[in-house]
Amino acid sequence: MRLKNALALIIATTIAAAALSGCGGKTETAAPQEQPAAEATAVETAPIEETEEAPAPANSGTVTVSLPKTEESKAEPLQILETGIDLVETSLSTDTAYIRYYAKIYNPNKNTAASFPKVQIIVENPDGTVLATGDQVGMSCMPEDSIALTSQISVPAGQINDETQISFNVSSSKMIAAQNFNIPRSTDFEITGVSEQATAYSTEITGKITNHFSEEVGTVNITAVLKNEGTVVKAFNTFVSDLTPEGTQAFSISTYGDIPEHDTIEVSAQSW
């Protein structure tokens, strides 16, 4: 079974007039006298004029200050430069296949580093059914630097076909001013002596890595990307530890089973 590369969110103020009432009196010796009728007094009711609300005084107790944008708030999003997948069918399970995926992430900012960059893969059929999703999180991506992230997810083998779509997203948990982020760049690691060694059961990419960063790096993630005529066909990785400044270590990146035809091997490293 083969899986093709494809594309893969709401409202009369009532004025009550008070009643005015008078009370009369009488004596026993005088006959009641008829009182003249009270003269009616006309009362004019002047219309209530609407007045505009007075403007707030210049010093009203509220001050608005526009703050300059920080480097973090002005940061551009991370970019995906290239991706690749490799569908691996295993004889250990007839209903599950595995997709090994890879994405190269680039940070276009000049002064802002990405903390915990993440690449997400989504596998879905044309009807919108999501078959699988997964993600891989790195440690950092320095300004104008790129890193390689690779991992593996399982998919139901019986539901994937030539129309299955795969898409990638990239994000970062936080963008940080680079001067506050003392982390190696990928270019601080030098890769030399790369070769491919095939055995009966596996293929190994071997070589050496040298640390040109000013401090010891506790863990380094090394990724090998195989390409055929410029297309990524497979990616896999390994780790080395305690790489001292200007120190060099040998590495071996192994993958088992058959590997796709390829004509190029690219190896990169990043602090982990």
C-alpha positions as CSV (number, residue, x, y, z in Angstrom):
1,M,0.0,0.0,0.0
2,R,1.3,3.4,-0.8
3,L,0.3,6.8,0.5
4,K,0.8,9.7,-1.9
5,N,2.1,13.1,-0.8
6,A,-0.8,15.5,-0.9
7,L,-2.2,18.6,0.6
8,A,-4.1,18.2,3.4
9,L,-13.2,27.8,12.4
10,I,-24.7,38.4,20.2
11,I,-33.5,48.9,26.9
12,A,-42.1,60.3,30.2
13,T,-40.1,60.4,33.0
14,T,-43.4,60.3,34.8
15,I,-43.7,63.5,36.8
16,A,-46.4,63.0,39.4
17,A,-48.1,66.3,40.4
18,A,-48.9,66.5,44.1
19,A,-52.6,67.1,44.8
20,L,-53.3,70.3,46.7
21,S,-56.3,70.2,49.0
22,G,-57.7,72.9,51.4
23,C,-59.9,72.5,54.5
24,G,-62.7,74.9,55.7
25,G,-64.1,75.8,59.3
26,K,-67.4,77.0,60.9
27,T,-68.7,78.9,64.2
28,E,-71.9,78.4,66.0
29,T,-73.1,82.1,66.1
30,A,-72.3,83.2,62.5
31,A,-74.1,81.9,59.6
32,P,-71.9,80.5,57.0
33,Q,-71.0,82.9,54.3
34,E,-70.6,81.9,50.7
35,Q,-67.0,82.1,49.7
36,P,-66.1,83.5,46.3
37,A,-64.9,81.1,43.8
38,A,-61.2,80.9,43.7
39,E,-59.6,82.3,40.6
40,A,-58.1,79.7,38.3
41,T,-54.4,80.2,38.0
42,A,-52.9,79.3,34.7
43,V,-49.6,77.4,35.1
44,E,-47.3,77.3,32.1
45,T,-45.1,74.2,31.8
46,A,-42.0,75.0,30.0
47,P,-40.5,72.2,27.9
48,I,-37.4,70.6,29.3
49,E,-34.5,71.3,27.0
50,E,-32.0,68.6,26.4
51,T,-28.5,69.7,27.1
52,E,-25.3,68.1,25.8
53,E,-23.2,66.3,28.2
54,A,-20.3,68.4,29.3
55,P,-17.0,67.2,28.0
56,A,-14.7,65.6,30.6
57,P,-12.1,67.9,32.0
58,A,-8.7,67.7,30.5
59,N,-7.4,66.1,33.7
60,S,-10.1,63.5,34.4
61,G,-7.9,61.1,36.3
62,T,-7.6,58.7,33.3
63,V,-4.4,58.6,31.4
64,T,-3.8,56.5,28.2
65,V,-0.3,55.8,27.3
66,S,0.7,54.1,24.0
67,L,3.6,51.7,24.6
68,P,6.0,50.8,21.9
69,K,5.7,47.2,20.6
70,T,8.3,44.8,22.0
71,E,10.4,42.6,19.8
72,E,8.3,39.6,20.9
73,S,5.0,41.2,19.9
74,K,6.4,42.2,16.5
75,A,7.7,38.7,15.8
76,E,6.8,36.9,12.5
77,P,5.5,33.4,12.7
78,L,7.8,30.4,12.1
79,Q,7.9,29.0,8.6
80,I,8.0,25.4,7.2
81,L,10.6,25.2,4.5
82,E,10.1,21.6,3.5
83,T,8.4,18.4,4.6
84,G,8.6,14.7,4.0
85,I,6.9,11.4,4.9
86,D,7.8,7.8,4.7
87,L,5.0,5.1,5.0
88,V,6.2,2.1,6.8
89,E,4.2,-1.1,6.8
90,T,5.1,-3.7,9.4
91,S,4.6,-7.4,9.4
92,L,3.9,-7.3,13.1
93,S,0.4,-5.7,12.5
94,T,-2.0,-6.1,9.6
95,D,-4.2,-3.2,10.6
96,T,-1.7,-0.5,11.5
97,A,0.9,1.3,9.4
98,Y,3.4,3.9,10.5
99,I,4.2,7.3,9.0
100,R,7.6,8.7,9.6
101,Y,7.4,12.5,9.1
102,Y,9.8,15.4,8.9
103,A,9.6,19.2,8.7
104,K,12.3,21.8,8.4
105,I,11.4,24.9,10.4
106,Y,12.8,28.4,9.8
107,N,12.7,31.4,12.1
108,P,12.6,34.6,9.9
109,N,13.0,37.0,12.7
110,K,16.3,38.9,13.2
111,N,16.1,39.5,17.0
112,T,13.6,37.0,18.3
113,A,14.1,33.3,19.2
114,A,11.3,30.7,19.2
115,S,10.9,28.7,22.4
116,F,9.6,25.1,22.0
117,P,8.8,25.2,18.3
118,K,6.2,22.6,17.4
119,V,5.3,20.9,14.1
120,Q,2.0,19.1,13.8
121,I,1.0,16.5,11.2
122,I,-2.6,15.8,10.2
123,V,-3.7,12.8,8.2
124,E,-7.2,12.9,6.8
125,N,-9.3,11.6,4.0
126,P,-11.1,13.9,1.4
127,D,-14.4,13.6,3.3
128,G,-12.8,15.3,6.3
129,T,-12.3,12.2,8.4
130,V,-9.1,12.7,10.5
131,L,-7.3,9.4,10.6
132,A,-4.4,10.4,12.8
133,T,-2.5,13.4,14.2
134,G,0.7,13.9,16.0
135,D,3.3,16.5,16.8
136,Q,7.0,16.9,17.6
137,V,8.3,19.7,19.8
138,G,11.8,21.1,19.7
139,M,13.7,23.1,22.3
140,S,14.4,26.3,20.4
141,C,15.0,28.0,17.1
142,M,17.3,31.0,17.0
143,P,16.8,34.1,14.8
144,E,17.3,33.4,11.0
145,D,18.1,29.8,11.9
146,S,16.5,26.5,10.8
147,I,16.0,23.2,12.6
148,A,14.8,19.7,11.6
149,L,12.0,17.9,13.5
150,T,11.1,14.3,12.8
151,S,8.9,11.7,14.5
152,Q,6.4,8.9,13.8
153,I,2.7,8.3,14.1
154,S,0.5,5.2,13.6
155,V,-2.4,5.2,11.2
156,P,-5.2,2.6,10.4
157,A,-3.9,0.9,7.4
158,G,-7.3,-0.1,6.0
159,Q,-8.5,3.5,5.8
160,I,-5.7,5.1,3.9
161,N,-5.6,5.3,0.1
162,D,-4.2,7.3,-2.7
163,E,-6.5,10.2,-1.9
164,T,-5.5,10.5,1.8
165,Q,-4.2,14.0,2.5
166,I,-1.3,15.0,4.8
167,S,-0.8,18.6,6.1
168,F,1.6,20.3,8.5
169,N,1.3,23.2,10.9
170,V,4.0,25.0,12.8
171,S,3.8,27.0,16.0
172,S,5.8,28.1,19.0
173,S,4.9,28.4,22.7
174,K,6.6,31.8,23.0
175,M,8.8,34.2,21.2
176,I,11.7,35.6,23.2
177,A,14.2,38.4,22.7
178,A,17.3,36.6,21.5
179,Q,19.6,38.5,23.9
180,N,17.8,36.7,26.7
181,F,18.2,33.3,25.2
182,N,21.7,31.9,25.2
183,I,21.2,28.8,23.1
184,P,23.3,27.4,20.3
185,R,22.3,27.9,16.7
186,S,22.3,24.9,14.3
187,T,25.4,26.5,12.6
188,D,27.3,26.2,15.9
189,F,27.6,22.5,15.2
190,E,29.8,21.2,12.4
191,I,29.1,17.8,10.8
192,T,31.9,16.0,9.0
193,G,32.8,12.6,7.7
194,V,29.2,11.6,6.7
195,S,28.8,8.1,5.2
196,E,26.1,5.5,4.7
197,Q,26.7,2.0,6.0
198,A,24.3,-0.8,5.0
199,T,23.9,-4.0,7.0
200,A,21.6,-7.0,6.6
201,Y,18.9,-5.5,8.8
202,S,19.5,-1.7,8.9
203,T,21.1,1.3,7.3
204,E,23.3,3.6,9.4
205,I,24.4,7.2,8.7
206,T,27.6,7.8,10.5
207,G,29.8,10.9,11.0
208,K,31.3,13.3,13.5
209,I,29.9,16.4,15.2
210,T,31.9,19.3,16.6
211,N,30.6,21.9,19.1
212,H,31.7,25.4,18.2
213,F,29.4,27.0,20.8
214,S,31.0,28.7,23.8
215,E,29.5,26.3,26.4
216,E,29.0,22.6,26.8
217,V,25.8,21.3,25.3
218,G,24.1,18.6,27.4
219,T,22.1,17.0,24.5
220,V,22.3,17.4,20.8
221,N,19.7,16.1,18.3
222,I,21.2,14.9,15.0
223,T,18.9,14.4,12.1
224,A,19.6,12.7,8.8
225,V,17.4,13.5,5.8
226,L,17.5,11.3,2.6
227,K,16.4,12.9,-0.6
228,N,15.9,11.7,-4.1
229,E,16.1,14.4,-6.9
230,G,15.4,17.0,-4.2
231,T,12.4,15.3,-2.7
232,V,12.5,14.1,1.0
233,V,12.0,10.4,1.1
234,K,13.0,9.6,4.7
235,A,14.3,11.2,7.9
236,F,15.5,9.7,11.1
237,N,17.6,11.0,14.1
238,T,19.8,10.2,17.1
239,F,21.2,12.0,20.1
240,V,24.7,12.6,21.6
241,S,25.4,14.0,25.1
242,D,27.8,16.2,26.9
243,L,29.4,17.9,23.9
244,T,32.1,20.2,25.2
245,P,33.2,23.4,23.6
246,E,35.2,22.6,20.5
247,G,34.7,18.9,21.4
248,T,34.1,16.3,18.8
249,Q,32.0,13.1,19.0
250,A,31.3,10.3,16.5
251,F,27.6,9.4,15.9
252,S,25.5,6.8,14.2
253,I,21.9,7.2,13.0
254,S,20.2,3.9,12.4
255,T,17.0,3.0,10.5
256,Y,15.7,-0.6,10.1
257,G,14.2,-2.3,7.0
258,D,14.4,-1.2,3.5
259,I,15.0,2.5,2.7
260,P,13.7,4.4,-0.3
261,E,16.0,5.2,-3.2
262,H,17.9,8.3,-2.6
263,D,20.8,10.3,-4.0
264,T,21.5,12.9,-1.2
265,I,22.1,12.7,2.5
266,E,21.7,15.9,4.6
267,V,22.7,15.9,8.3
268,S,21.9,18.7,10.7
269,A,22.1,19.2,14.5
270,Q,20.3,21.3,17.1
271,S,20.5,21.8,20.9
272,W,18.0,19.6,22.7
